[in-house]
């Protein structure tokens, strides 16, 4: 018998044995697939949502409506990137919306009342985002506060600071230098008007995806989220990684502030009431585990689109905004339950 025929026979016997030993039910196989590909379940949900809402109301398919959805997703999607980084480390940030609002008010007031121009205003907004993210990081790493408690406290602090700094007043886009509302500029793509803010958001997703998958820092983020003690024993500085994640999130939220100014053509201290919930929903629906160590930013993008589609579809169906919030809350519960079920897969 030749070596080639012996190898073929061995391979056949191995495949047969593997098939015999794999006695998993179809449901268990599906769970294993969803565990290996976290972005698969949100992709399925997004397709089904688009089809269902399109059937319920034909206006949903209108290019103008798709334009509205993409522009709304630009803000939530950007905040969800910051939330993804933190949840990957098994944390959570309840202050993302408040940090974005505070940064947007600092940018707008600096460019108008202080008259320093757009570039210095954006730079100051970045500094505010980094400072806010750094404060959250220090509370978690230095003072050992649980991320939920730390960011619940800073949510109120940053909200109050935004109101105090702006005196509760809205700064309109017409009062700002042209660069600030520039992120709201739209242009047609296959009949759908896409804003510059959407392009900035997509570029951010691409950059963060590469960093998480191709750099040592990205691998350390996943390692810390999966098991902090094991990461520490492997020589990873856990506190340094956590602090860097909160700083990165703060920088991303400063970008979100710029996108929000363009989206609303104004800076208001009273926007973003649902942004914290929506950002967490987008991350969890996108397949990132609340227990850390598993997930991708591309899944988060799908989750943000699902949130946008649900809010838009329910609005077209004539449901009150309270029912839209109810639906998003139900999505969170379902997504977390699904994550718990997927985590039970035998590796």
C-alpha positions as CSV (number, residue, x, y, z in Angstrom):
1,X,0.0,0.0,0.0
2,X,1.4,3.4,-1.0
3,X,2.0,6.2,1.5
4,X,-0.7,8.3,-0.4
5,X,-3.4,5.6,0.0
6,X,-2.5,5.1,3.7
7,X,-2.8,8.8,4.3
8,X,-6.1,9.0,2.5
9,X,-7.4,6.0,4.6
10,X,-6.3,7.6,7.8
11,X,-8.0,10.8,6.9
12,X,-11.2,9.0,6.1
13,X,-11.2,7.1,9.4
14,X,-10.4,10.3,11.3
15,X,-13.4,12.2,9.7
16,X,-15.7,9.2,10.4
17,X,-14.6,9.1,14.0
18,X,-15.1,12.9,14.4
19,X,-18.5,12.7,12.9
20,X,-19.4,9.7,15.2
21,X,-18.1,11.5,18.3
22,X,-19.9,14.8,17.4
23,X,-23.2,14.0,18.9
24,X,-24.3,17.6,19.4
25,X,-27.9,18.6,18.6
26,X,-28.5,21.1,15.7
27,X,-29.2,23.7,18.4
28,X,-25.8,23.1,20.0
29,X,-24.1,23.3,16.6
30,X,-25.8,26.6,16.0
31,X,-24.6,27.9,19.4
32,X,-21.1,26.8,18.5
33,X,-21.2,28.7,15.2
34,X,-22.6,31.9,16.9
35,X,-19.7,31.6,19.5
36,X,-17.1,31.5,16.7
37,X,-18.7,34.3,14.7
38,X,-20.1,36.9,17.1
39,X,-21.2,39.2,14.3
40,X,-23.4,36.6,12.6
41,X,-26.4,36.9,14.9
42,X,-26.7,40.7,14.6
43,X,-26.3,40.4,10.8
44,X,-29.3,38.0,10.7
45,X,-31.3,40.3,13.0
46,X,-30.5,43.4,10.8
47,X,-31.6,41.7,7.6
48,X,-34.8,40.4,9.2
49,X,-35.6,43.9,10.7
50,X,-35.1,45.7,7.4
51,X,-37.4,43.2,5.6
52,X,-40.1,43.3,8.3
53,X,-40.2,47.1,8.6
54,X,-40.2,47.4,4.8
55,X,-43.2,45.1,4.6
56,X,-45.1,47.0,7.4
57,X,-44.5,50.4,5.8
58,X,-43.3,50.9,2.2
59,X,-42.0,54.4,3.1
60,X,-39.2,52.5,5.0
61,X,-37.6,51.7,1.7
62,X,-37.5,55.3,0.6
63,X,-33.9,56.5,0.0
64,X,-34.6,59.6,2.1
65,X,-35.5,57.4,5.0
66,X,-32.3,55.4,4.6
67,X,-30.4,58.7,4.6
68,X,-32.0,59.6,7.9
69,X,-31.1,56.2,9.5
70,X,-27.5,56.4,8.5
71,X,-27.1,60.0,9.8
72,X,-28.7,59.0,13.1
73,X,-26.5,56.0,13.4
74,X,-23.4,58.1,12.9
75,X,-23.6,59.5,16.5
76,X,-24.7,56.3,18.2
77,X,-22.2,54.2,16.2
78,X,-19.3,56.5,17.2
79,X,-20.2,56.3,20.9
80,X,-20.7,52.6,20.6
81,X,-17.0,52.2,19.5
82,X,-15.9,53.7,22.8
83,X,-18.4,51.5,24.6
84,X,-17.1,48.5,22.8
85,X,-13.5,49.0,24.0
86,X,-14.6,49.3,27.6
87,X,-17.0,46.4,27.5
88,X,-14.3,44.2,26.0
89,X,-12.4,44.7,29.3
90,X,-15.5,43.5,31.2
91,X,-16.4,47.1,32.2
92,X,-19.2,49.5,31.2
93,X,-19.4,53.2,30.8
94,X,-22.7,55.0,31.7
95,X,-21.2,58.4,31.0
96,X,-20.4,58.2,27.3
97,X,-23.4,60.4,26.4
98,X,-22.5,63.0,29.0
99,X,-18.9,63.2,28.0
100,X,-19.9,63.7,24.4
101,X,-22.3,66.5,25.4
102,X,-19.7,68.2,27.6
103,X,-17.1,68.1,24.8
104,X,-19.6,69.4,22.3
105,X,-20.5,72.4,24.5
106,X,-16.8,73.2,25.2
107,X,-16.1,73.1,21.5
108,X,-19.1,75.3,20.5
109,X,-18.5,77.8,23.3
110,X,-14.8,78.0,22.7
111,X,-15.3,78.7,19.0
112,X,-18.1,81.3,19.5
113,X,-17.9,83.0,22.9
114,X,-14.1,82.8,23.2
115,X,-13.6,83.4,19.5
116,X,-10.6,81.0,19.3
117,X,-11.6,79.4,16.0
118,X,-12.5,75.9,15.0
119,X,-9.2,74.1,15.2
120,X,-8.3,75.2,18.8
121,X,-11.9,74.5,19.8
122,X,-11.7,70.9,18.5
123,X,-8.4,70.5,20.2
124,X,-9.8,71.6,23.5
125,X,-12.8,69.3,23.0
126,X,-10.3,66.4,22.5
127,X,-8.5,67.4,25.8
128,X,-11.9,67.4,27.6
129,X,-12.7,64.0,26.2
130,X,-9.3,62.6,27.3
131,X,-9.6,64.2,30.8
132,X,-13.1,62.8,31.3
133,X,-12.0,59.3,30.1
134,X,-8.9,59.6,32.2
135,X,-11.0,60.4,35.3
136,X,-13.1,57.3,34.7
137,X,-10.0,55.2,34.2
138,X,-8.4,56.5,37.4
139,X,-11.5,55.8,39.4
140,X,-11.5,52.2,38.1
141,X,-7.8,51.5,38.3
142,X,-6.5,53.6,41.2
143,X,-9.5,53.8,43.4
144,X,-10.7,50.3,42.5
145,X,-14.3,51.4,41.9
146,X,-16.5,49.1,39.9
147,X,-16.9,50.6,36.4
148,X,-20.7,50.7,36.8
149,X,-20.5,52.8,40.0
150,X,-17.7,55.0,38.8
151,X,-19.3,56.0,35.6
152,X,-22.7,56.3,37.2
153,X,-21.2,59.0,39.4
154,X,-19.3,60.8,36.6
155,X,-22.5,60.7,34.4
156,X,-24.1,63.1,36.8
157,X,-20.8,65.1,37.2
158,X,-20.3,65.6,33.5
159,X,-24.0,66.4,32.9
160,X,-23.9,69.1,35.5
161,X,-20.6,70.5,34.2
162,X,-22.1,70.7,30.6
163,X,-25.2,72.6,32.0
164,X,-23.0,74.9,34.1
165,X,-20.5,75.6,31.4
166,X,-23.2,76.4,28.8
167,X,-25.7,78.1,31.2
168,X,-28.2,75.7,29.6
169,X,-28.0,77.6,26.3
170,X,-27.9,76.0,22.8
171,X,-25.2,77.2,20.3
172,X,-26.6,77.1,16.8
173,X,-24.6,76.0,13.8
174,X,-25.0,79.4,12.1
175,X,-23.0,81.0,15.0
176,X,-20.1,78.6,14.6
177,X,-17.1,78.5,12.2
178,X,-18.0,76.4,9.1
179,X,-15.6,73.5,10.1
180,X,-17.7,72.6,13.2
181,X,-21.0,71.8,11.4
182,X,-19.1,70.4,8.4
183,X,-19.6,66.8,9.7
184,X,-23.3,67.3,8.8
185,X,-22.6,68.0,5.1
186,X,-24.2,65.4,2.9
187,X,-23.6,64.0,-0.6
188,X,-25.5,61.4,-2.7
189,X,-24.4,57.8,-2.9
190,X,-26.7,55.6,-4.9
191,X,-29.7,57.8,-4.1
192,X,-28.9,57.9,-0.4
193,X,-27.5,61.0,1.1
194,X,-24.5,60.2,3.3
195,X,-23.0,62.7,5.7
196,X,-19.4,63.4,6.3
197,X,-19.9,62.3,9.9
198,X,-20.9,58.8,8.6
199,X,-17.6,58.6,6.7
200,X,-15.7,59.6,9.8
201,X,-17.5,57.0,11.8
202,X,-16.7,54.3,9.2
203,X,-13.1,55.3,9.2
204,X,-13.0,55.1,13.0
205,X,-14.4,51.6,12.8
206,X,-11.8,50.5,10.3
207,X,-9.0,52.0,12.4
208,X,-10.1,50.4,15.7
209,X,-10.7,47.1,14.0
210,X,-7.1,47.0,12.7
211,X,-5.7,48.1,16.1
212,X,-7.7,45.4,18.0
213,X,-6.8,42.6,15.6
214,X,-3.2,43.5,14.5
215,X,-1.5,45.1,17.5
216,X,-0.2,43.9,20.9
217,X,-2.4,46.5,22.6
218,X,-5.5,45.0,21.0
219,X,-4.5,41.5,22.1
220,X,-3.9,42.8,25.6
221,X,-7.4,44.4,25.7
222,X,-9.0,41.0,24.9
223,X,-6.7,39.2,27.4
224,X,-7.6,41.6,30.2
225,X,-11.3,41.3,29.5
226,X,-11.1,37.5,29.3
227,X,-9.3,37.0,32.6
228,X,-7.5,39.8,34.5
229,X,-5.5,37.5,36.7
230,X,-4.3,35.3,33.9
231,X,-3.3,38.5,32.0
232,X,-1.4,39.8,35.0
233,X,0.4,36.5,35.3
234,X,1.3,36.7,31.6
235,X,3.1,40.0,32.3
236,X,0.4,42.4,31.1
237,X,0.0,45.6,33.1
238,X,-3.7,45.3,33.6
239,X,-4.2,48.8,35.1
240,X,-2.2,50.4,32.4
241,X,-4.3,48.7,29.7
242,X,-7.5,49.7,31.5
243,X,-6.5,53.3,31.8
244,X,-5.4,53.4,28.1
245,X,-8.8,52.0,27.1
246,X,-10.7,54.7,29.0
247,X,-8.4,57.4,27.5
248,X,-9.0,56.0,24.0
249,X,-12.8,56.0,24.7
250,X,-12.6,59.7,25.8
251,X,-10.8,60.6,22.5
252,X,-13.5,58.8,20.5
253,X,-16.2,60.6,22.4
254,X,-14.6,63.9,21.5
255,X,-14.9,62.9,17.8
256,X,-18.5,61.9,18.5
257,X,-19.1,65.4,19.8
258,X,-18.0,66.9,16.5
259,X,-20.2,64.5,14.6
260,X,-23.2,65.4,16.9
261,X,-22.7,69.1,16.2
262,X,-22.9,68.5,12.5
263,X,-25.8,66.1,12.8
264,X,-27.9,68.6,14.8
265,X,-26.3,71.7,13.3
266,X,-26.1,72.9,16.9
267,X,-24.6,72.1,20.3
268,X,-27.1,71.6,23.1
269,X,-26.6,70.5,26.7
270,X,-30.0,68.7,26.6
271,X,-29.4,66.1,23.8
272,X,-28.4,62.5,24.1
273,X,-30.9,61.3,26.7
274,X,-31.0,57.8,25.2
275,X,-27.4,57.7,23.9
276,X,-26.1,55.7,26.9
277,X,-28.7,53.0,26.5
278,X,-28.4,53.0,22.7
279,X,-24.6,52.6,22.8
280,X,-24.8,49.7,25.2
281,X,-27.6,48.1,23.2
282,X,-25.6,48.4,20.0
283,X,-22.5,46.8,21.6
284,X,-24.4,43.9,23.2
285,X,-26.6,43.2,20.1
286,X,-23.4,43.3,18.1
287,X,-22.1,40.2,19.8
288,X,-19.7,41.7,22.3
289,X,-20.0,39.9,25.7
290,X,-20.8,42.0,28.7
291,X,-18.4,39.7,30.6
292,X,-15.5,40.8,28.4
293,X,-13.0,39.2,26.1
294,X,-15.2,38.5,23.1
295,X,-16.6,40.7,20.3
296,X,-15.7,42.8,17.4
297,X,-16.3,46.5,16.4
298,X,-17.9,45.4,13.1
299,X,-20.5,43.5,15.2
300,X,-21.1,46.8,17.1
301,X,-21.7,48.6,13.8
302,X,-24.4,46.1,12.9
303,X,-25.8,46.6,16.4
304,X,-25.9,50.3,15.9
305,X,-27.7,49.9,12.6
306,X,-30.2,47.6,14.3
307,X,-30.9,50.2,16.9
308,X,-31.4,52.9,14.2
309,X,-33.6,50.6,12.1
310,X,-35.8,49.7,15.1
311,X,-36.2,53.3,16.2
312,X,-37.0,54.5,12.7
313,X,-39.3,51.6,11.8
314,X,-41.3,52.0,15.0
315,X,-41.6,55.7,14.4
316,X,-42.9,55.1,10.9
317,X,-45.4,52.6,12.4
318,X,-46.8,55.5,14.4
319,X,-45.6,54.3,17.8
320,X,-44.8,56.9,20.5
321,X,-41.1,57.4,21.4
322,X,-41.7,55.7,24.8
323,X,-42.6,52.5,22.9
324,X,-39.4,52.9,20.9
325,X,-37.4,53.1,24.1
326,X,-39.3,50.1,25.4
327,X,-38.4,48.1,22.3
328,X,-34.7,49.0,22.7
329,X,-34.9,47.9,26.4
330,X,-36.3,44.5,25.3
331,X,-33.5,44.2,22.7
332,X,-31.0,44.6,25.5
333,X,-32.6,41.9,27.6
334,X,-32.8,39.5,24.6
335,X,-29.2,40.2,23.6
336,X,-27.8,39.6,27.0
337,X,-29.8,36.4,27.4
338,X,-28.5,35.3,24.0
339,X,-25.0,36.1,25.1
340,X,-25.4,34.0,28.3
341,X,-26.7,31.1,26.2
342,X,-23.8,31.3,23.7
343,X,-21.2,31.5,26.5
344,X,-22.3,28.0,27.6
345,X,-20.8,26.4,24.5
346,X,-18.3,23.7,25.2
347,X,-14.9,24.8,23.8
